[in-house]
Amino acid sequence: MSYVELHARSAFSFLRGASLPEDLVKGAVDAGLPAVALLDRDGVYGAPRFYASAQENQFAVRPRVGAEITLEDGSVLPLLAATRTGYQNLCQLITEAKLVERTSCSARHLNGRADDIAPSAKPADAGSAETDLPDPGERKRPCFATWDELARFSEGLIALTGDEEGPVRQAWRTRGPNAASAGLRKLAGIFGPHRLYVELQRHCVRGEERELKFLTDLAAAHDLPLLATGGVNYADPAHRIVGDVFTCLRQGLTLDGAGRRLEINAQRHVKSPAAMGELFADLPAAVENSARLEQRLEFTLENLGYEFPTYPPPPGESMDSFLRAVTLAAAARRLPGPLPPTLRAQLDKELELIARLQFSGYFLIVWDICRWAREEKKILIQGRGSAANSAVCYMLGITAVNPVKHRLLFERFLNDSRIGRDGHPSWPDIDLDLPSGERRESVIQEIYRRYGRRGAAMTANVITYRGRSIVREVGKVLGFSDDALDRFSSLYANGDFPETLQLQQQLALSGIAPAHPRAAAMVTLHHYFSRALPRHLGQHSGGMVICQGQLDKVVPLEPATMADRSICQWDKDDCENLGIVKIDFLGLGMMAVMQDTLELCASRPDGPHTLDDIPPDDPATYDKICAADTVGVFQIESRAQMATLPRFKPRDIYDLAMQVAIVRPGPITGQLVHPLIRRRDGLEAEDYIDPSVEDIVKPILSRTKGVILFQEQMLELSMALAKFSGAEAEELRRAMGFTRNRNRLDQALAKLAAALRRANRNETVIQKVVTSATSFAAYGFPESHAIGFALLAYGSTWLKLNRTAEFYASLLNNQPMGFYSPATLIQDGRRHDLKAEPVCVRKSAWACAVEGPQ
């Protein structure tokens, strides 16, 4: 008997589904299901990863899209997107319900089920000593769609009713058969007889047969088709324990106190067509209707319909020609005189590729945002990351790093081998640094003004269960004492990689004996939760997506915790995988300090008035850096950096970039620091991995003395030694930066090792290259990113040395930031002959100011 599962929840239903979308796909493949529809609660949060997992499995399972929508009466209506119009309407319906302010729903609206409807119920661990994560009581705002909104956005959607939380079944349970029949007529009036199915589920629960008999009779009376579904909450029966813990967390209960609120059995798992055929042997049409209905579902995330906004060029110009004109005009201003031939050739190369890939509008929009910030708002703005590899970005003033001068790899930023999931080149990623605080917020609000509240949004950040939060929350549910959990937290080492002690040892040291009845359950749950189960939705630090038209037709939007902001339901990786363009507007405290310092220097005849006025390569500034006199400056003020500076002795920007990059977890765990210092001092011979590949490797690693320090070097090595294509190298880079799940990195490293063996590299080469790639996964820097940070480190040190009073006043005005308290900064200022006056009730303003001769 043919069957597809058309009602499954993932863990992205937040405290309801117990399995990741990838697990549901795997479970469906193992069960022989040809298709599955993912219907997360009040959103399509898990849809991108569900689609990506299906794609990785060569679409052995067709990924269908839908959502469970909470209605104003507290019931939950499952909706399936049959067409692209239906998907757009689903996104708009969710957005409308999320963004439009509602009056608080009373208990009668929720039918006494507030804890089941709203995942805002305070979990068992609320108010605990651990505060490193946001209050789970503010996880997700409930979504209450009105019946009028449901009717307005119903086109292209197919509704299922009959689930235990559905409006018909809830009406029958609370108000009787006549109310249930009226509710069904109401839905039929919205969706019609061909887009409404009466859903049947069997979970071997006492009393369900009487309800199913009522539903089958009701469907017959209204001439509506039946549909069998599994009401799936997890991929495997073993995951039921996670579902029980989620139920307790959602309702603020312990396992002992949950009682009948827990699932009676483990029947809500992915079942095979044969199992469903046997379960509904008396209703074979309900099973067969699932396959017939799935054939009507045309939409997948492949045809999302997203378009990046176009830039309006002047009359007579195309976006390509205007970008070229703007770039060359900017180059003439930035570099007076004829352009060096190498730079002109690089610009021509980049502009040709940008035009061929149809990205000119993207560069023009980012350029226009930077121009608006600088010229109209007088805000410092500087690109970071791989964008600094582009000469076009440098000339347009998007970045401050000359890539030709520093021999940076443009292909790390953009190349025609970077193919996205849609078969087109993936969009370049431009990140912009801004002064933190109101200046940055004004730029973000300008984006909303330009593209509309439904045309732009911040990207989400999926907060997952990690480290202490797993044991803290799960331990509360299992009934462990606060004392034991506090002791465990003090022993636990947070991180993405294996903890310092085995879990059983940590539990024993916390006073939880291995023989404890629930110690084994803790170990099992820790294993499941540490696979990056989503905890709640957060907001990315600065990523924004913008759209041609309405973004809420592409992905649902919901309010952020900050006023006048909204976020989309997908994180940056999901957006990138689906071809949605993100621009990062990142706030840097040091940018705010430097802008404030420049403004305080405005009255000085010798300035500086802009960052460009700071003289480059000042020997006295590098003397201060080498002496580790760097309290309060950018990036090189930590104790670890200050301990390394006198040994590393940076004397130019590239040296400083290496200094910035080397005191990081990746290079430290990869044991790169001491070899690089010794080789710079001539105390150790340069080593280029292995003599068999020295001729290939030396041009790539010569500036870092054979040490693999930057991401660009890792990518070049993968292409030179393993014969990776540009697309394969880009996938390796993304895997190294993908911290949600270690499996992706392991697969990429295995692919790299296999490619090295195919290229006949010996085991020494393979081991060294793979080990270096592993250390980058901890935290590897792009070379261009390090140079951009080095410029800020140099500039802040110059200001500290030459404009001491203005710099320290600005530092104090932008606290808290950095490593040091205001008292420590004042003491350091006094060591530099700075006098700090006490607060005066008659003279002092709110902000610190500079007095006396300059």
N, C-alpha and C positions, 0 to 999 in steps of 0.2 A: 504494500500500500504506500502510495506517495504521500510524503508529509514534509513540510518545512516549518521551522519554529518562528512564529511571527510576534512573539511577546517575550523578550528577554531583557533583563536589567543587568547592568554591570556595576562595578564598584563606583562608577561615576554618577550613580544615583545617590551618592553620599549617605552612607549608613543604612542602605537598603540592599543593593546588590553586593555580593561577596566575592566576585571574581573580576579580574581585569579583562578588558575587551579581548586581549590576545588569548587569554585562557578560554574564553567563550568560543573563539574561532577554532582553537585546537580541539576543544570538546566537540564542536560540530563536525569537524573533519573526522575525528575518531568515531563519532556516532553515525557517520554517513549521511548527514543532512546536506542537501544541496544549497540551502539558503537559510539565513537567520536575520531577523529584524531586531535591531537594538533600540529599545524604548526606555531611555533613562528618564528619571523623574524631573519634569519641568526644565528640560534642556537637552541639548545634543552634545553634552560634554565629552562623552567617550566615542562619538562617531568617527573622528579622524583616526584614532588608533585602531578602531575596529576595521575601518576600511584599509588602513595600511597593513594590518595583519593579514587580512584576506588577500591583499595584493601580493604579499610575501609568500603566500600559499598558492600562488597562481590562480586565485579566485576559484579554488575548489569549493569554497563557500561564498555564495553571492551575498554581499553585505547590504542589507536594506536599512532604511533610516526612518525613525519616528520618535515619538516622545510620549510620556504619560503627563497629562496636563491636569493640574489641580484646579477644580472649578470652584466657583464662589460658594457653593453649598457644602464644600469639603470633600466631595467625591472626586474620583480620579478617572479621567477618560483617556484610554490609549488611542493614539492617532498614528497612522502610517502615511508617509509621503509617497503618493503614487506617481506624481509628476514633478517637474522642476517648479512649476507654479505652486504645487502643494507644499513642497519644501520651503519655498519662499514665504508662503502663508504661515507655515508652522513657526518659522523663525520670527516673523512679525507678531504672531499671536503670543509667543513667549516673551518677546520684547515688550509688547504692550502690557502684559500682565506684570512684568518685572519693573518697568520704568514708571508707569503711571501710579501715582500715590493712591493707596487704598485706605479706607478706614479700617481699623483693626477688626478682625472677624470675631464674632462672639462664639460662645460654646455651641449655640444652636446651629451656627453655620458649619461648625466642624463636627457636628453630631457626636459631641463628647470625645472626639478623637484627636485633640490638639497635639498630643505627643506623637501620634502616628503621622499626622499631616505635615507638621512643621519640624524640619530638622534643626530648628533653633532651640529645641529643648536642651537644657543644660545637662551635659553628660556627667557621668559618675565622678570624674576627676576634677570637675570645676572647682576653682579656688585652691588647687594644690600649690605646693611650693614651687613647682616648675613653671616658669613663665617665659620660656624661650620661644613658644609658639603663641599665636593669637588665641584669644578666648574662643574655644569651640562653640560657646553659646551664640556667637555671631557668624556661624559658618555660612549660612545661606538663607537669604530672605525667602519666605514662602511665596509661591506663585499662585495667585487666585485669578483665573480668567472668568470673565462674565459670559453669560449666555449670548449677549449681543456681540461680544468680540468673537466668540466661537462661530457664530453665524457669519460674521463679516469676513473671517479668514478661513472659511471651510472649503473653498474650491481646491480641488486636487488632493484632498485629504480623505482618508478612509478611517472611519471610527469603529472601534470595538467596544462593546459593552456587555458585561456579564462577569468580568473579573470581580473578586470579592470587594474591591474598593470602588467599583464602577457605580455610576449614578443609579442604574436600574436595580442592581442587587442591594445597594444601600437603601434605596427607597422601599424595597420589599421587606428588608429586615426591620426598618424603623417605622414605616407608615402603612405597610400592607400591600397586597396585590394591585389594588386600584392605583395607588401612587406609582408603583413600578410601571404599570401599563401607561400611565400618563407621561412618565419620564421617557419611556421608549418612543412614544408618539412625538414628544418634543424633539428628540434626537433625529427621528425620521423626517421631521419637518425641516431640519437643517441639512441633513446629508442625503435624504432620499433613500429609497429602498436598495439602490445598487452600491451605495457607499457606507452602509451600516451593517455590521455583523454582530450577531449575538454570540458572545465568547463563552466557551465551556472549558472548565479546568477540573481535573480530578487529581486530588492529592491524598487520597485514601484517608480522609478525615470524616469522623462521624457526623452525620447530618447533611453532608454535601449532596447526597443523592436526591433528597427532597428538594433542594434548591435547584439542582440541575433539571429535575422534572418540571419544575415551574418555568425555568428558562426555555426549555424546549417547547413547552406548550405556548409560552408567550411569543416565541419566534414564529411558531406556526400560525398563531392568531393574527399576527401582523405581517405574515408572508415575508419574513426575513430569513436570510441564510444563517446556519450555524457554523461556528468556527472553533475547532479544537486547538488549544494552545497549552504549553507547559507552564506558563507563568514563571519562567526561569529566573532564579535569583543567583545561581552559581553553576559553574561548569561541571563540577564533580561533587558527588555526595559528601566527600571528605571536607568540602569547603563550608558545609552547613555550620560548623563551629564558628567560623568567621561571621556568618550571618547572625548567629545568636549574640555574639559580642556586639555587633553593630546595633542590634535591637536594644540591648542594654544601654549602650552609649546614647542612642537616640532618645531613650525614655528616662535616662538618669537613674538606672537601676543596677543592682548587682545581679549576678547569675542566680544567687539563692532567692532573691526577691522577685525575679521576673515571672515565675510561675507559667501560666498559660499564654502569656504574651510571646513566649518563644515558639518556634515552629515545632509541631508535634512529631514530624518525621523529616526525612531528607529527600522528599519527593520533588522539590523544585530545582532539579538538576537537568542538564541537557539530556534528552532521551532520543533514541533512534526511531526512525519511522516504524520499525517492527514493534517496538515497545509501545508507541502511541497507538498503533493499529490494534494491538491487543487491549490496551487500556480503554479504547473507545470502540470495542468490537460491536457494541449495540448501536453505535452512531457512526457508521463508516463515512457518511457524507460529510460530517463535521471535520474529519481528518482530510479527506480528499479536497475539501474546499480550501484548505491551507495552500495546497499547491496551485490551485486555480487562482486564488487571490494573489499569490506571489507573482504570477505571470503578468498581472496588471500593474505591478510596481515597476515603473520604468526608471525611476530616479536612483542614481548613486552619486556619491561625492565626486565622481570623475567629472561630471558636468555641472560644477558648482556655479559657474556663471560670474565669477569674480572678475572685475576689471579695475586696474589701477587708474586713478584720474589722469586725464590728459592735461597738458599745459598749453594755454592759449598763446601761440606765438604772434608777433606783430604781423600786420598785413603784408602779404608777399613773401613770408617766410614759412618754412616748415619747422617742425620741432628739431629735426636734424640740422638744418642750416643755421637755425638760431642758436643752438647749442655750440656749434663750431664758432660762430661769430662772437658769442659771449666769452667763450674760452680764450680765443686769440686776443680779444680786447683786454681781458683780465691779465693774460700773460704779459702783454706790453706794459701794463701798469706795475705788475709785480717784479718784472725783470726788465728794466729799461735797456734799450739797445736791442740789437739783433738776437733772436733766440739761438742758443747753442744748437748745432745740428742734431745732436743726440736727443735733446729735449723735444725739438720740433718733430723728429721722427717718432718719438714715443707718443706725442700728442696725436699725430696723424693715425698711428696704429690704434690707439684707444678710441678715438672718435669714430673710426671706421667700424670697429667691433660694436661699439655702443649703438650706432645707427643700424647695423645689420641685425642686432638682437632686439631692436625697437625699444631701447631703454632711454632714449633721449629725454622723454618727458619726465622720467623719474629723476634724472640728474638736474633738470631745470627746476623741478619742484623743490628739491632739497636746497639747491642754490638760492632760490627765491626766499625760502624760509630763513636761511643764514643771512641773506642780504637784509631782510626785514628786521631781524633781531639786532644786527649791527647798526644799521643806518637809522631805523626809526625808533628803536628802543634802547640803543647804546648798550647792548648786552654782549658780553664775551661769548663766543660760540666757537667750538673747535671739534672737528671730526676725530674719531679714534678708531682703533681696530684696523681691519683689512682695507678700509677705504683709503688709508694713508699710503697704500701701494699704488695709487692712481695719480698720474700726473694731471689729468683733467680735474680731479677733486682738489689738487693742490693749487692749480691756477684759478679755479673758481672760488678759492678761499674757504672751501668746505673743510679742508685739513691744513695743517701747518707744516707738514713734512714733505720735503722735496724728494720724491722717490728715485729720481735719476741720480741725485747726489749720493744717496745712501744705498744705491744698488738694490732696490726692493723689487720683489717679484710681483708684477701686475697680475699674473694668472692666479695668485692666491686670492685676489679680489674678484676677478671676472675673467672667464674664458668660455669659449663656445663648447667646451666639453662638459660643462656643469649642467647636466640634464636633470630636470625636476621630474616628479612623479607623473606629470601630465605630458611628458615627452618634449617639453620646451626648456630652454636654458633657464636655470633657477635665477631668481632675482639677486642682484648684489645687495649686500647688507651695509648700510651706512649708519653708524652710531654717532650721535652728537653730544658732546659734553657742554653743559651750561652751568652757570652759577646756581647752586642749590637755593631753594627758598622761593620768594615771590617772583624773581626774574624768570626762573624756569617755568613756574606755573603760568606766567603771562604768555609764554610761547605755546604751552600746551593748550591754553584757552584760545589762542589765535588759530590753532589747527581746528578746534571745534567750531570756531566762528566761520572759517573758510569752507569747511566741508559738511557742517551741520551736525546736530546732536545724534542723528541716525546715520551719518556718513563717516564717522570716525569714532574710535574707541581705543582705550588702553587694552593691551593684551593681558590675559589672565596668567596667573602663576599657580599651578596646582601644588598645593602643600601636601606632602605625603607623610605617612607615618615613618619615623626614623628614631633610631637610638633610644634615648630615654623615654620619649613620648610613647613608644610602643609598650614598654613595660609599665609605665605609669598608668596609662589608660586601661590596658588589658588587665594589669594587676588589680586595679580597683574593681573591675567587673568580676574577677575571680575571687575577690574577697581578701586579698592580702592586706596586711596592716600598713598604715602610713609609714611607720618606723622602718619596716623592711624595704619599702619602696624608696624611701629617702636614702637608705644605705646603698641600695642598688644604684641609684642615680649618681652617688658620689664615686662609685667604682667604674661606671660605664664610660667608655671613650667614644664620643660621637664621631661619625665620619661615614664616608661612602664605602669604605673598605673594611675587611674583617676587624672586629674589635680586639682589644689587647688581651682579653681573657675570654675563654669559652663561656657560653651562657650558663651552663650548669655550675661552673666554678663561681661565677658572679652571683648566682642565686644562693649558693651555699654560703658564700661570704656575707651575703645580706641577711642570713638567718633563715633562709627557705631551704629546708633539707631536701636532698634529691628524692627522698621517700615521701615527700609531701603529696597528698592525693592530687593536687592540681599543678604540681611542678611540671609534669609531662605535658599537660595542656598548655602551660606557659611556653614551653619550648616549641611546641607545634604552632601555636599562634604567632610566636615571634618569627618563625620561619615564613609564614604566610604574609604577615604584615610588613616584614622587611623587604618584600618584593615591590616596594613603592606603591602600596595601596593608597589611594587618594584620601586625604583627611578633610580638607575643605579647599575652597577656591580663594586664592588671594589675587593680588594685583602685581603685575610686573613692575619693576622699579622705574621704567620709563618708556617701554615699548608701546608704540601706537600703530594701529593699522588704519588706512584710509581707503576709500572706495569711490569708484565712479558711480554715482547714484546713491542707493541706500545700502549701507553695510548690513542693516538688520534684515535684509533679504538673503544674506550670505551666511550669517551666523547670528544667533540671538545675542542681544545686549542686555546688561543688567546694571543696576546702580553700583558704583564703588562706595567704599566707606567714606572717602573724601567727598566733600560737596562739589557739585558741578563737574563730576566725572562719571563716566560710564565705562564698563569693561565688556569685552566680548568673552564668550564662554570657552575659547580655546587658548592654549598657551603658545609661546613663540615657536616651538618646534612643530606643533600641529599646524599653525598658520603657514610656516615655511614649507612643510610637506605638501600642503594643498595649494601652493602658489600665491598665498596672500602676503602682500608686501608689508613689512614692519619697518618703521623708522624709530630708533631709540633716541629719546630726549632724556639724557642722564644728568642728574644733579651731582656736581662735585663741590664739596665745601671749599677746596683750595681755589677753584675758579671764582667763587664768591669773594674769598679773601683777596685774590689778585685784582679783581675788579674794584673792590673797595679801596685797595691800596692805590690804584691808578687814579681813582676819583679824589683821594686825599692829596695826591701829588699834582692835581690839576693846576693848583696855584703856583707851583714851583716853576720857575723859568726853564730849569733843566730837566723837567719831567721826571719819569717818562709819562707819556699820555696814552700810549697804546703798548701792547706787548711787543710790537715790532720795534719800539724805541729802545728796548733792552739790548745792549750790545752783545753780539755772539762771542763765544770763546774767550770770555774774560778770565785771565790767569788767576786773579785774586779770588774769583768765585770758585774756581776749581781747587784752589788751595784750601778754602773753607770746607769744601766737600771732602777732600782727602783727609782733612783733620777731623772729620765727623762732627763738625759744628753745624748740625742740621736739625736741631730741635725746632719743630713747628713747620718745617718745609715739606713739600709734597713727596710722598713715596719713600724717601730715604731717611725718615726720622725714627724708625723703630730701633729697638736695641740690637736686633739681628743685623739690620742694615748698617748701623753705626759701628758695629764690631767688624764688619767686612770692608767698609770704605777705606780705612788706612792701609789695608792689605791689597785691595783691588786697585786703588789709586787711579780713578777715572780722570782723563785729561781732555776728553772731547765728548760730543753728544752720543756717539756710538758706544764709547766706553760706559757712559752713564746709562744707556739703554741696556747694556749687558748687566750692569749693576742692579738696575730695577728688576730685570727678569730673573736673575740668578737666585735671589733670596726669596724663593717661592717653594711651596711644598713639592712641586714636581722635580725641579733641579736638585733640591736637598735630598729627597728620597732616592733620586737617581744617582746620588753621589757625584755631582758635577761641579760643585763649588770649589773644592780644594784642587782638583786637577786643572781647572781653568786658571786659578790664581797662580799656581806653581808654573804653569806654562807661560803665563804672561811675564813672570819674573825670571824665566830662563832656567828654572830649577828642575824642569821635567821636559822630556822630548815630546813634541807634538805627535799625537796618535790619531790616525785617520781610519779607525775601525779595524782594518786588517790590511796587510801589504797587498793582498790580491785585488783590493778595490781602491787603493790609495789614489790612483790617477782619476778615478771617477768622483771620489768623495772630496778630495782636497779643494777643488774650486768652490764647492758648496760650503765647506766648514772652515776655510782658511781664516776668516776674520774672528772666529771663536776658537781658534787653535785646536780644531778637531773635536770639540765638544758640541754635541747636538743640543742647542739651547732654545731655538725658536721653532714655532710651528712650521714656518715656511721651509726651514731646513729639513724637517721631517717629511714634508710633502715632496720636496725635490728629491730626497733620498729614495722615497718609495717609487718615484717615477724613474729615477736613474738606475736603481739597483733591482727593483722588482718589476720594472717595465709596466707600472701602473699607468693607466690613462688619466687624464685630468679629472674625469668623473669619478674614477676609483679613488684617486688621491683625495678628492673632496669628501667622498663618503667616509674615508678613514679619518679625516679631520673632524667630521661631524660625530663620528662614533667616539672619538677621544674626548669630545666635549659633552657627550650625552651621559649624564649622571643618574638618570632615573632608574636605569636597569643595566646591570653589569653584562648581561647576556649580549647586548649589541656590541660592546667593546670586545668581548671575547671572540665573537664571530669575525669582527674586522681584523683582529690580530691573527686569528687562524688563517684568514684569507691572505694577509700580508706574508706570513711565514710560508704558506704554500706557494705564493708567487715568487718569493726569494729562492725557494728550492727549484722551481721550474727554470729560473734564471741561472741555475748551477752555482749559487752562492754557498759557501761552506757554512758549517754550523756556528762558527764564531761570529760571522757576519749576521746570521739570522738571529742569534741570541742577543747581540748588542743592539740591533735595530729594533727588535720586538720589545726588549726591556726599556729602551728609550721611549717608544710609543706608549708603553704602560705608564711610565712616570709622567708623561704629558697629560694622561687622563686625570691625574691628581690636580694639576693646574699648570698648563703650559701657556706661554705668552706668544702671541704673534709678534714678529719682529717690528712691524710697523706700529703696533700698539705700544710696544716698549719704547720706541723712539718718540712717539707722541707724549708719553708720560715723562720721558727724559727731558723734553723741552719744558714741561711744566715744573719739573724738579729743578732744572737749571734756573728758570725764570724766578721761581719763588726763593731760591737761595740768593740770587742777585739782589732781589728786593730786600731780603733780610739783611744783607751786608751793606747795601747802599742807601736804602730808605727804611732804616730800622724802626723809627717811631711809627711811621705810617703802616708798616707791615704788622707790627705787634698790636697796634690799635685795631686793625682789621681782623687779626686772629682772634682777639678777645671779643670782638663784635659778632663773630660767627661761631661761637661755642654753642653746643659741644661738637667737637670734631677732633680727629687725630688721636694721638696717644697720650697727650699730656693735659693736665688740669690747668685752669687759668693761673693758679698760684705758681705752678711750675713754670709756665710761660713767662710770668712776671719776673721770677727769679732769674731765668735765662736772659731776659731782656736787660736786667741790671748788670749781668756779666758783660753785656755789650754796651755799657755806659748809658743805658736808658733809665730815665727817672720816671717812676710811676707814682703820680699823685693820688692821695686817698680820695674817696668820694666826698664831694662837697655839696651840701643841700642847697647852697645858693648858686653855685657855678656849674655843677655837673649836669650834662644832658643824659638822655637814656643811653646813648652809644658813647663808647670811648672816643676821644678826640685828641688831636695833636696840638700842643701849645709850644710857644717859644720859637726861636729862630730855626729855620730849616736848612 
